[in-house]
Amino acid sequence: MGVKVFYGDPRQARLEGNETLPAKLDLILDHLHLQDRVKGELVALKLHVGNKIGYSTLHPVFIRKVVKAIRDGGGKPFIVDVDWDMEGAVSRGYTAEVLGCPIVPNGGPSDKYFYAHERPYKNIKEWNVAGMVEDATFLVNFAHAKGHPTNAYGGALKNIALGCMVGKTRSAMHDSVLFDPYWFKDKCRDEETRQRIIASCPHGALVKDKYDPEEIHLHVDLCNQCGRCLQVAPEGSLKIVPANFHAFHEAVAISTSITMSTFEPGKAVHLVLATHMTPVCDCFGFTSMPIMRDAGIFGSDDIVAVDQAVLDATSKYPLIEENVPTSMEVHTRVGHPLRWLHGPLKDPYKATEYAEKVGLGTRDYELVDVLPVESIRPAPMGYIPAQ
């Protein structure tokens, strides 16, 4: 039997508030004994406040419930996210008055407050954990599940891996996908052929390198591994291989393990809301139509198990293809729906696979429904008085 992941189904039997997801979040927090664990703790509540005109991030109703549980337990909560998203948080409804606690940029107002941790990985030598995160004594990780252009899925692991590092490290993590060579210019010296290779990609993933005109630069986040470029490129000149696509997953696992190492065992809780899941990250600054069926809300002390549970739950139903932006395409229908969209080498399960390897937790879990939905049957509708 695996670790427990507590779960709230998005469905309800009756039109009553106590069967809705915010009410089920209360039950999950009770099962996790959050209130009993935070007395005297400085609690960093890590969430993504979104960007620009996005509206698919966590609704303040959910956040305020977590803040209240921390305060009721005697903890001192504060909300933390990256500095450039914090700038416009108020325009999306995130204020201290609404949420019930201060909101601060993770690395200070200029993103220069951090703690350095050395751990060589590809192009990365030093990982800079945001100072406001490492100063906390307890972590509540509250993520919104969605797609992601670099690794297909963004959930609890990504929320910590990127959101708890300062900008320099986040940038280096994204660059890790380019560390392993994929273009070999000695195999293609002809400019016309290079242009045909670039033109073969309908997604603009291949461009001329700005430093060397004989080099081709691959935007991994735009590439869905359709293989059109390989049909044009001379043999051996271009490689579309797992190494470049799995690097970010591994970087996410390493980054998360470094941040989590700054907290004592038992001093972290992980929550994921899997509703209105869009093709790409909320940091894009807009919200598109959902491409997967709502899966509910999940919570656990184990960050690997909670992401594994979300992935398993969202894998049960196919991609909502009619909601996929027309500039994107589905060219595989094997595996997780996010793999259908972002490509076969962007398998979202790699997130939990690498995280388990670095010792962050286990993929073996027991799903505990905190309020099972009763069998469908006629139920009275609540009466709402006019006055």
LINFEN-V543176 format. One record per residue. N is the residue number from 1. OMEGA is omega in whole degrees, 0 to 359 (* if undefined). Layout:
BEGIN
N,OMEGA ; N,OMEGA
END
This chain:
BEGIN
1,183 ; 2,178 ; 3,184 ; 4,170 ; 5,181 ; 6,194 ; 7,173 ; 8,181 ; 9,179 ; 10,179 ; 11,175 ; 12,180 ; 13,183 ; 14,177 ; 15,181 ; 16,184 ; 17,184 ; 18,176 ; 19,181 ; 20,183 ; 21,177 ; 22,178 ; 23,178 ; 24,173 ; 25,177 ; 26,180 ; 27,178 ; 28,179 ; 29,176 ; 30,180 ; 31,179 ; 32,179 ; 33,183 ; 34,183 ; 35,182 ; 36,189 ; 37,190 ; 38,182 ; 39,179 ; 40,182 ; 41,170 ; 42,193 ; 43,173 ; 44,176 ; 45,184 ; 46,174 ; 47,178 ; 48,183 ; 49,176 ; 50,185 ; 51,174 ; 52,188 ; 53,177 ; 54,180 ; 55,181 ; 56,177 ; 57,182 ; 58,177 ; 59,180 ; 60,178 ; 61,180 ; 62,184 ; 63,182 ; 64,178 ; 65,178 ; 66,179 ; 67,180 ; 68,179 ; 69,179 ; 70,180 ; 71,180 ; 72,179 ; 73,179 ; 74,177 ; 75,179 ; 76,185 ; 77,168 ; 78,181 ; 79,185 ; 80,174 ; 81,183 ; 82,189 ; 83,186 ; 84,173 ; 85,181 ; 86,185 ; 87,182 ; 88,185 ; 89,183 ; 90,181 ; 91,178 ; 92,174 ; 93,180 ; 94,175 ; 95,179 ; 96,181 ; 97,181 ; 98,187 ; 99,175 ; 100,178 ; 101,180 ; 102,175 ; 103,185 ; 104,174 ; 105,189 ; 106,181 ; 107,183 ; 108,185 ; 109,180 ; 110,177 ; 111,183 ; 112,180 ; 113,183 ; 114,174 ; 115,183 ; 116,177 ; 117,181 ; 118,173 ; 119,184 ; 120,173 ; 121,181 ; 122,182 ; 123,187 ; 124,177 ; 125,186 ; 126,179 ; 127,185 ; 128,179 ; 129,181 ; 130,186 ; 131,181 ; 132,177 ; 133,183 ; 134,177 ; 135,181 ; 136,179 ; 137,179 ; 138,183 ; 139,168 ; 140,183 ; 141,183 ; 142,187 ; 143,169 ; 144,180 ; 145,178 ; 146,174 ; 147,179 ; 148,186 ; 149,183 ; 150,183 ; 151,174 ; 152,186 ; 153,174 ; 154,181 ; 155,184 ; 156,182 ; 157,181 ; 158,180 ; 159,178 ; 160,187 ; 161,180 ; 162,186 ; 163,179 ; 164,175 ; 165,177 ; 166,190 ; 167,182 ; 168,180 ; 169,178 ; 170,179 ; 171,180 ; 172,178 ; 173,178 ; 174,180 ; 175,182 ; 176,181 ; 177,182 ; 178,186 ; 179,180 ; 180,184 ; 181,178 ; 182,178 ; 183,183 ; 184,190 ; 185,179 ; 186,178 ; 187,182 ; 188,181 ; 189,185 ; 190,182 ; 191,181 ; 192,178 ; 193,178 ; 194,179 ; 195,178 ; 196,176 ; 197,180 ; 198,182 ; 199,183 ; 200,182 ; 201,181 ; 202,184 ; 203,179 ; 204,182 ; 205,180 ; 206,180 ; 207,175 ; 208,180 ; 209,184 ; 210,180 ; 211,183 ; 212,184 ; 213,178 ; 214,178 ; 215,173 ; 216,181 ; 217,179 ; 218,171 ; 219,185 ; 220,182 ; 221,180 ; 222,186 ; 223,175 ; 224,173 ; 225,181 ; 226,176 ; 227,180 ; 228,181 ; 229,182 ; 230,178 ; 231,182 ; 232,186 ; 233,174 ; 234,184 ; 235,178 ; 236,183 ; 237,184 ; 238,179 ; 239,171 ; 240,191 ; 241,183 ; 242,186 ; 243,183 ; 244,183 ; 245,179 ; 246,183 ; 247,182 ; 248,176 ; 249,181 ; 250,177 ; 251,177 ; 252,180 ; 253,180 ; 254,180 ; 255,180 ; 256,181 ; 257,179 ; 258,179 ; 259,182 ; 260,179 ; 261,180 ; 262,177 ; 263,178 ; 264,178 ; 265,180 ; 266,183 ; 267,179 ; 268,177 ; 269,184 ; 270,181 ; 271,177 ; 272,173 ; 273,183 ; 274,175 ; 275,182 ; 276,182 ; 277,186 ; 278,183 ; 279,186 ; 280,185 ; 281,178 ; 282,181 ; 283,177 ; 284,174 ; 285,176 ; 286,179 ; 287,177 ; 288,180 ; 289,178 ; 290,181 ; 291,175 ; 292,178 ; 293,177 ; 294,183 ; 295,177 ; 296,183 ; 297,189 ; 298,178 ; 299,180 ; 300,170 ; 301,184 ; 302,185 ; 303,179 ; 304,182 ; 305,183 ; 306,177 ; 307,177 ; 308,180 ; 309,178 ; 310,180 ; 311,179 ; 312,181 ; 313,182 ; 314,179 ; 315,186 ; 316,183 ; 317,182 ; 318,174 ; 319,176 ; 320,191 ; 321,180 ; 322,179 ; 323,180 ; 324,177 ; 325,185 ; 326,178 ; 327,178 ; 328,180 ; 329,175 ; 330,180 ; 331,171 ; 332,177 ; 333,180 ; 334,178 ; 335,183 ; 336,180 ; 337,179 ; 338,175 ; 339,176 ; 340,188 ; 341,187 ; 342,174 ; 343,185 ; 344,179 ; 345,176 ; 346,181 ; 347,183 ; 348,179 ; 349,176 ; 350,180 ; 351,182 ; 352,178 ; 353,179 ; 354,181 ; 355,177 ; 356,181 ; 357,181 ; 358,174 ; 359,181 ; 360,181 ; 361,184 ; 362,175 ; 363,180 ; 364,186 ; 365,173 ; 366,181 ; 367,182 ; 368,179 ; 369,185 ; 370,177 ; 371,183 ; 372,179 ; 373,181 ; 374,178 ; 375,181 ; 376,179 ; 377,178 ; 378,179 ; 379,180 ; 380,177 ; 381,181 ; 382,181 ; 383,179 ; 384,182 ; 385,181 ; 386,181 ; 387,*
END
